[in-house]
Structure formats: structure tokens, C-alpha cells
Amino acid sequence: MDTPLVSIVVPVYNSEEYLRQCVDSVLAQTYSRWELILIDDGSTDASSTICKLATRATSRIHTIRCLHCGPGAARNAGLRMADGRYICFIDSDDVIHPRFLELMVRQALLTGADIVDCRKKKFTDDLKLCSSINFDKPFYSLFEKIESNLYTPVAAARRMLYQRRQPDASVCGKLFATSLWRNIRFNEQTLYEDLDVMPRVTLTARLIALYPATLYFYRQHEESILHTFSLKRADVIDVADRLAAHMKENRPEVYAAALSRRLSASFNMLGLMENGRKHMTEEEKASANEIISRCRANIKESRLSSLFNPYVRFKNKAAILASYAGGWPLISLLSRIVYR
């Protein structure tokens, strides 16, 4: 097997509690042709020290220091420095299976895919990962029908936007041909930089391969952005609006799927804003009301076409029916319960 260099980009910000485990999971890889680029995004805890120690330990680890510019800017810095034929992204509180690189690179070389996506699994601080993480399947057989795991760019983008299990809209848990990122960068002004960029990157690929085993493990903890209430989380509405507009103009074959993703984002934010109002200041409530109005407008615009779209998720269709049957009071109630 050819052994191309893989660049691994890890944005780091105040993750001293988890960073060592993340770096150790890279050091434990059975595939040896890698470089690790740690982007220290202005950490104020011991993360900076951990990055320095890791860099001193091996010449394959590099550290870039940024000034707390956010994960999008940090990843862009890593992209500028990456020398590998392939690139992957890991969040600093996550870990990868010891055979992650070996198996993902093999899948890419066997299939000619520009993107390989593996299965992912959540874990918490209370659920400690053992050193021998089990596969969903014992091995990936070379005699399996590889074609059954391959998708065209349009088919993969549709699956992503319709929120199927694989491929998802996260850049983590994937192996990319570095060439895909030649003219694409992360949006540095949004919390949802993955959703903003992944459909566009996917549509530039020649082929997308899915790997049928769990190789990426992402940590769930209360400090993470998506487990903390903030009006900034409404960025997802901006991202979903831009995504729908882009697909309508440039890739109409994916437009219905983009509307479905915008519908999910609108229901989700509607519930989040309704739940969060009781903790808001008057100024924040005014902003939340504007966000709620945008969500309702998006839902109203696309609910009829989405209702009869066979690929739209069941819970979205249930919410659509509720919006017709009980109006906004009922849909607000259901959003607070289902889309939290």
C-alpha cells in the first residue's frame, strides 16, 4: 500500500483536561506517515504547555499560536500549513481509534474516493475509553462489495442535508484529499463552520466512501458550545439560509435537501429560543423574538413541499403537521420538547 502523508489538524482552546488523550490517540496510530498540527487558539490554561511538550517530543508534531480567533480561523491556519496528500480534523476533546488512519487511508486508496467518512460514537467523561476499542464489525473485508459504500457527490450531499447517519455535516471523523481545500476555507465568523463548508466540499469531490466501522469518538460535556445556551447559536439560521440560496442558484439538484436542512435548523432554534427566554434580559428577548420570526418564516415557506418530500425526516414532518393542526402555540410547545 502506498503510504501518503496525512496532515491532522486539531484546534485547541482551553482543553487541558482532554488534550493529552487526544494527542495520545494520534501517537498510538498504526499508520506512521502523519503530521499533527496543533493550533493553540490563545489558550489561557495548560493547553499551551501541553502543545509545547508534544512538539518537543517528536518532529511530527507542530504548534501554531493564534489569538483566540475561533475554530474556523484555527482550522484555516492548519490548512495553510498542511503538507499531506490527505488531511483530517480532530476536535481537541475527541479521540480516534488506533487504526483510524490505517483503515481510512486504505479505503481512500482502494476506492479512489476524495472523502472517506467513518462511523462515530459519543462518550462522556464518566465513560472511559479502553485501550482496545471494539469495531462495529471485526474487520473490513476486501471481499465486500466496496461499491455499496460509495456515493457520488450529489448523492452524498443529499444524504448529509437530509441528515442521514453517514455522511454527516461534521468535518471530524473524515479523511479528505487535501486538494479539495485548495479554493475552500472555513467561515471564520460563525459557530456552524462545519455545516457551512461540508456540503460545498462534498460537491467538489469525485467520490465519497463510507467506512462501516466506528473509528471516531466525540466527547459530550456540559462546557461544549452546543450544550450551552447562547443567542450566537442562531448562527445556524444564517448558515442554513446561505446554504439554501447557494444550492438554489448553483446546485438546484440539491436545493430540496438544503431546504430540509434549513427546516430542521428553524425548528431547532425555535425550540431553543422558546426554552431560553426565561433566562434572557429584555434586550436578549428582543433578539430572540427576531430569531423566532425568521424561524417561523422559514418553516412557513418550505413546510408544504417538505411534507410531501419522501426524504425529509419523520420528526420534521410531524412538526409540520403540528404547525398546520395547532398553529404556532402547538409548534412552539413541541419544539421546546423535541428540538432541544
Secondary structure, DSSP 8 states (H G I E B T S, - for coil): -----EEEEEEESS-HHHHHHHHHHHHT-S---EEEEEEEES--STHHHHHHHHHHH-TTEEEEEE-S--HHHHHHHHHHH--SSEEEE--TT-EE-TTHHHHHHHHHHHH--SEEEEEEEEEETTS---SS---SSS---TTS-GGGGEE-HHHHHHHHHTT-SSS-S-SBTEEEEGGGGSS----TT-S-HHHHHHHHHHHH-S-EEEEEEEEEEEEE-TTSGGGS--GGGGHHHHHHHHHHHHHHHH-GGGHHHHHHHHHHHHHHHHHHHHHHGGG--HHHHHHHHHHHHHHHHHHHHHHHHHHT-TTS-HHHHHHHHHHHHHHHHHHHHHHHHH--
